[in-house]
Structures are given as C-alpha cells and as structure tokens.
C-alpha cells in the first residue's frame, strides 16, 4: 500500500531545524501578535523556496488573543444570575433559573469552539492563515487538508502536570455549575430551598471567572512542541510532495493563526472553504514533538462538551497504523481543546494527530514553560511526518473515497 522509500525531506534533522527556527529564532508567538505573523511570513518564504509555482493564499482575519473572552464572562454572568435568584420573590427565581440554564448551554458551546454573541466587541488583533495548494500529477479526484497552527500559548496554571488531569472538574465544570444552579433555583420555590448551596455555586462561579483570568496571565511560551512541531511536519511534507507529487489527490497545507486562543484560524478556514472541500479528509497536526503518536478518538476539556473525529477520517488513521506499525500509531482519548472541534462542528471529515506521554496519557509540556526545543524528541517528529506522508499515500492509492470499511 505504501512506499517504503520515505523521502529525505522528512528526516528528523531537517524537521528539527525548522522547529528551532520557529521556537528559538522567532520565539514565543502569542495569538494575533507580530511574532505569530513573523512565523506566517517564514512559512510563506519556505514554501516559495520549495516550489514557487504552488498557489499560496494568505487569509487575514482578526481574533481575540485568549479563551478568557469566552469563559470568564459566562462564569461572571452565572455567578450574578444565581446570587440574584436568592431573592425571595418567585419571579426572580424563575428569571435566574432560566438564565443560568441558558448560560450552561452557552458554556458548552464555548468549549466546542463556538463564538459567543459578545465576542465581536472584545479587543481583537491581526492574524492570518497561510494556505498552500499542492496539485497532483493528473486531474484532482480527492483532497486532503492538513492543519498546523503557527501560534504558541501562554504558561497556564490549569495545565500544570500535577493538576491538568483535573481540568474537566475545574474550568470544564463551568457548564455544570450553571446547569445545576439554574435547576435548583427553578425548583427552590417560595421556601427558598437549597439557598446555601445555590449561593455557594454562585460564589464558586465568580471565583472561577477570576481563576480563568489569572490562568492567562502567565508568560508566553516558546511552543516547540505546540506547535512548531506540527508546522515542521507540514513543511517536511511539502518538500516531499515537491519531489513526489501524488497521482490524483490535491494536498492542502493550512498554517493557521490564533489556535491557542479560540481556534479562530481554523474557524475562518472552514467558513470559507468548508463547503468546497466538504468531501476532503482534514487532519489537524498538533503537539507531535515528543511522546507516542495517536489520533484522537475523543477530545475536550469539559465533560459536557466532548467531540469526536469523523468515522471516515478515523478509518484512514487505522489504515495508516496498519500500513506502518513501526510508527506506534493508535487511537486514544485526548485531554485537549483543539481545532478539530471547529471542523467537526461543520461535519467535515476531520481527525487530530498528536502525541501523548506513555505514563500519564497526557500531552507533554502542554501550555507550559517547559515547552522548548530541549523538550523535543527528533524521532517523534520524524514519525509524525512519516504518518502524514502515509496518510497521503493511503488516500491517493485507495480504490474509493471514502475508504471502504
């Protein structure tokens, strides 16, 4: 099925050079910052050096620079609403209960990457996607879209190795607080039942808002694993396809912006091209610099907002694992919030490729100061590049698309 002669453009040394330039020379790349735009310019120049005839599209957009603009207002409104519901008149209870339940729905939407109505009025910065279209040797019959984000996040308290496993019960619990508090308020009646519990939930929600804001005050990180590694893998793939183009499959490389904030780049990409590329395979390549490779079988940081890959996309990854057992690729639940959610929200055939720590099962150095070039395992990046190369071979050589099960 696959070509055993892997192109030299996917060698670890070449990929490591790219990771070093992005994470060390350019350095931290805060969402919607000048450094993120510098990374986009670097990718643009690299593609020009690989093949100046390919169609390269710059897709500018504006984005907020953090998830706090979505989560913190919801937590504040939930706290205020529940405390308002402690008033003794029944009208206040009904209003508070219904508003809180509504906020729980909005909170779930936020964890699924959906924009709240107030976000257009929040501070925005300039960002962009760099989209590269690599044509096949003959007529295009299929299409594969790979995504890797250019930006790096900030050091977060909630993703510290000792506490990150509790993320679904901390920040991810905002949805539950709003729902439970709202239902209890509606059922409290004139006797004001569960008043102490409702008040406690309201105060906890306000405290959660403070915690969300504090969580994004950390320093910017170098982002070698997340996600200079993914960018390097895609640039390596570009080099390989320049020498060995596919027969009838167009490959699109999308280097997206503002992913660590609100995945705005992926959202803009899907908004503009989702309909035209609806039959494509979409693969998000993220945090593939150290650890063991996997494709996500379930993603999310909130237990009420999990999302899953498209079955057709997961089937491709299964075929890749069968074709290259040496990669150690397997399906696994991933504790993260990534661009797969924006793609799956539009029912695109999307799946995420990432790496995890064998002991903890978590993404290594996720949003931590330790995410530097020194944390990178060259062998992992090389295996990730081999995996996405094999994805292109599997799709291009298959008799049908989607693949027969």
Residue pairs with C-beta under 8 A, 6 or more apart in sequence:
1 319
1 323
1 393
1 394
1 397
2 323
2 324
2 390
2 393
2 394
2 397
3 244
3 393
6 386
6 389
7 239
7 240
7 243
7 244
7 389
8 14
9 236
9 237
9 238
9 239
9 240
9 242
9 243
10 236
10 237
10 239
10 240
10 382
10 385
10 386
10 389
11 382
12 378
12 379
12 381
12 382
13 378
14 236
14 239
15 229
15 232
15 233
15 235
15 236
15 378
15 381
15 382
15 385
16 232
16 376
16 378
16 381
18 46
18 228
18 231
18 232
18 235
18 236
19 224
19 228
19 229
19 231
19 232
19 289
19 373
19 376
19 381
20 373
21 42
22 29
22 39
22 42
22 223
22 224
22 228
22 231
22 232
23 152
23 222
23 223
23 224
23 228
23 372
23 373
24 222
24 224
24 373
26 35
26 38
26 39
26 42
27 35
27 222
28 35
28 152
28 219
28 220
28 221
28 222
28 223
29 35
29 36
29 38
29 39
29 150
29 151
29 152
29 220
29 223
30 36
30 65
30 151
30 152
30 154
30 220
31 63
31 64
31 65
31 66
31 125
31 127
31 151
31 153
31 257
31 258
31 259
31 260
31 261
31 264
32 62
32 63
32 64
32 65
32 124
32 125
32 126
32 127
32 151
32 257
32 258
32 261
33 65
33 125
33 151
36 127
36 150
36 151
36 257
36 258
37 126
37 127
37 128
37 257
39 150
39 151
39 231
39 255
40 58
40 128
40 129
40 130
40 150
40 255
40 257
43 130
43 150
43 231
43 235
43 255
44 56
44 58
44 130
46 235
46 238
47 54
47 56
47 130
47 132
47 235
47 238
47 253
48 56
50 235
50 238
50 239
50 242
51 134
51 238
51 242
54 132
54 133
54 134
54 135
55 132
55 133
56 130
56 131
56 132
56 133
57 129
57 130
57 131
57 132
57 133
58 128
58 129
58 130
58 131
59 128
59 129
59 130
59 131
59 265
59 268
59 269
59 272
60 126
60 127
60 128
61 127
61 128
61 129
61 257
61 258
61 264
61 265
61 268
62 124
62 125
62 126
62 127
63 124
63 125
63 127
63 257
63 258
63 261
63 262
63 264
63 265
64 119
64 122
64 123
64 124
64 125
64 258
64 261
64 262
64 264
65 123
65 125
65 258
65 261
66 154
66 216
66 261
66 262
67 110
67 212
67 216
67 261
67 262
67 337
68 212
68 213
68 215
68 216
69 119
69 122
69 262
70 110
70 115
70 116
70 119
70 262
71 107
71 110
71 171
71 174
71 209
71 212
72 209
72 212
72 213
73 116
73 118
73 209
74 103
74 106
74 107
74 110
74 116
74 174
74 178
75 174
75 205
75 206
75 208
75 209
75 212
76 205
76 206
76 209
77 99
77 103
78 100
78 103
78 104
78 107
78 174
78 177
78 178
78 181
78 202
78 205
79 202
79 203
79 204
79 205
79 206
79 208
79 209
80 202
80 206
81 96
81 99
81 100
81 103
81 181
81 182
81 202
82 96
82 100
82 181
82 182
82 185
82 198
82 199
82 201
82 202
82 205
83 199
83 202
83 203
84 92
84 95
84 96
85 92
85 93
85 95
85 96
85 97
85 100
85 181
85 185
85 188
85 198
85 202
86 192
86 195
86 198
86 199
86 202
87 93
88 190
88 192
90 189
90 190
93 185
93 186
93 188
93 189
94 186
96 182
96 185
97 182
97 183
97 184
97 185
97 186
97 187
98 182
98 186
99 182
100 178
100 179
100 181
100 182
100 185
101 178
101 179
101 182
101 183
101 186
102 182
103 178
103 182
104 175
104 176
104 177
104 178
104 179
104 182
106 116
107 174
107 175
107 178
107 302
108 175
108 302
108 304
108 305
109 116
109 305
110 116
111 172
111 175
111 300
111 301
111 302
111 304
111 305
111 337
112 305
112 307
112 341
112 345
113 262
113 263
113 267
113 337
113 339
113 341
113 342
113 345
114 345
115 262
115 267
119 262
127 151
127 257
127 258
127 264
127 265
128 257
128 265
129 254
129 255
129 256
129 257
129 265
129 268
129 269
130 150
130 254
130 255
131 252
131 253
131 254
131 255
131 269
131 273
132 238
132 252
132 253
132 254
132 255
133 250
133 251
133 252
134 238
134 241
134 242
134 245
134 250
134 251
134 252
134 253
135 245
135 250
136 245
136 246
136 247
136 248
136 249
136 250
136 396
137 245
137 246
137 247
137 248
138 247
138 248
139 248
140 248
140 249
140 250
141 248
141 249
141 401
142 248
142 249
142 250
142 279
142 280
142 281
142 395
142 396
142 401
143 249
143 250
143 251
143 252
143 277
143 279
143 280
143 281
144 249
144 250
144 251
144 252
144 280
144 281
144 282
144 283
144 391
144 392
144 395
145 252
145 254
145 277
145 280
145 281
145 282
145 283
146 234
146 237
146 251
146 252
146 253
146 254
146 282
146 283
146 284
146 285
146 388
147 254
147 255
147 256
147 266
147 269
147 282
147 283
147 284
147 285
147 339
148 227
148 230
148 231
148 233
148 234
148 253
148 254
148 255
148 256
148 284
148 285
148 286
149 227
149 230
149 231
149 255
149 256
149 257
149 258
149 259
149 260
149 263
149 265
149 266
149 286
149 339
150 227
150 231
150 255
150 256
150 257
150 259
150 265
151 223
151 227
151 257
151 258
151 259
151 260
151 261
152 220
152 221
152 222
152 223
152 226
152 227
152 228
152 260
152 371
153 220
153 221
153 223
153 226
153 260
153 367
154 216
154 217
154 218
154 219
154 220
154 221
154 260
154 367
155 218
155 219
155 220
155 221
155 367
155 368
155 369
156 215
156 216
156 218
156 367
156 368
157 163
157 214
157 215
157 218
158 164
158 167
158 170
158 171
158 211
158 215
159 167
159 366
159 367
159 368
160 368
161 360
161 362
161 368
163 170
164 335
164 362
164 366
165 335
165 360
165 362
167 301
167 335
168 300
168 301
168 302
168 303
168 335
169 303
170 208
170 211
171 208
171 211
171 212
171 215
171 301
171 302
172 300
172 301
172 302
172 303
172 304
172 305
173 208
173 302
174 205
174 208
174 302
175 302
175 304
175 305
176 303
176 304
177 201
177 204
177 205
177 208
178 205
180 201
181 198
181 201
181 202
181 205
184 193
184 194
184 197
184 198
184 201
185 198
187 193
188 194
188 195
188 198
218 369
219 369
221 367
221 368
221 369
221 371
221 372
222 228
222 371
222 372
222 373
223 260
223 371
224 289
224 371
224 372
224 373
224 375
224 376
225 287
225 288
225 289
225 290
225 355
225 363
225 364
225 365
225 366
225 371
225 375
225 376
226 260
226 286
226 287
226 289
226 363
226 365
226 366
226 367
226 371
227 259
227 285
227 286
227 287
228 289
229 287
229 288
229 289
229 290
229 376
229 380
229 381
229 384
230 285
230 286
230 287
230 288
230 384
231 255
232 381
232 385
233 285
233 288
233 381
233 384
233 385
233 388
234 253
234 255
234 285
234 388
236 385
237 251
237 253
237 385
237 388
237 389
237 392
238 253
240 389
241 251
241 392
246 392
246 393
246 396
247 396
247 397
248 396
249 392
249 395
249 396
251 392
252 277
252 280
254 265
254 266
254 269
256 263
256 265
256 266
256 269
256 339
257 264
257 265
258 264
258 265
259 265
259 266
259 286
259 338
259 339
260 367
263 337
263 338
263 339
263 341
263 342
265 339
266 284
266 339
266 342
266 343
267 342
270 342
270 343
270 345
270 346
270 348
274 343
274 346
274 348
277 348
278 348
279 349
279 401
280 348
280 349
281 312
281 313
281 316
281 349
281 351
281 391
281 395
282 313
282 343
282 348
282 349
282 350
282 351
283 313
283 350
283 351
283 352
283 353
283 388
283 391
284 338
284 339
284 340
284 343
284 350
284 351
284 352
284 353
285 352
285 353
285 354
285 384
285 388
286 336
286 338
286 339
286 352
286 353
286 354
287 336
287 354
287 355
287 363
287 364
287 366
288 353
288 354
288 355
288 380
288 381
288 384
289 355
289 375
289 376
289 377
289 380
289 381
290 355
290 364
290 365
290 375
290 376
290 377
290 380
291 355
291 356
291 357
291 358
291 363
291 364
291 377
291 380
292 328
292 330
292 355
292 356
292 357
292 358
292 380
293 327
293 328
293 329
293 330
293 353
293 354
293 355
293 380
293 383
293 384
293 387
294 329
294 330
294 331
294 332
294 334
294 353
294 354
294 355
294 356
295 309
295 314
295 317
295 329
295 330
295 331
295 332
295 351
295 352
295 353
295 354
296 309
296 331
296 332
296 333
296 334
296 336
296 338
296 340
296 351
296 352
296 354
297 308
297 309
297 314
297 331
297 332
297 333
297 334
298 306
298 307
298 308
298 333
298 334
299 306
299 307
299 308
299 333
299 334
299 336
299 337
299 338
299 340
299 341
299 352
300 306
300 307
300 335
300 336
300 337
300 341
301 335
301 336
301 337
307 340
307 341
307 344
307 345
308 344
309 317
309 340
309 344
309 350
309 351
309 352
310 344
310 347
310 348
310 349
310 350
310 351
312 349
312 402
312 403
313 349
313 350
313 351
314 331
314 351
315 402
315 403
315 405
316 351
316 391
316 394
316 395
316 403
317 329
317 331
317 351
317 353
317 391
318 331
319 394
319 403
320 327
320 329
320 387
320 390
320 391
320 394
321 327
321 329
321 330
323 390
323 393
323 394
324 386
324 387
324 390
327 383
327 386
327 387
327 390
328 383
329 383
329 387
332 356
332 361
334 352
334 354
334 356
334 363
335 361
335 362
335 363
336 354
336 363
336 366
338 352
338 354
339 352
340 350
340 351
340 352
343 350
344 350
349 402
353 384
353 387
353 388
354 363
355 363
355 364
355 380
355 384
356 362
356 363
356 364
357 363
357 364
364 375
365 371
365 375
394 403
395 401
395 403
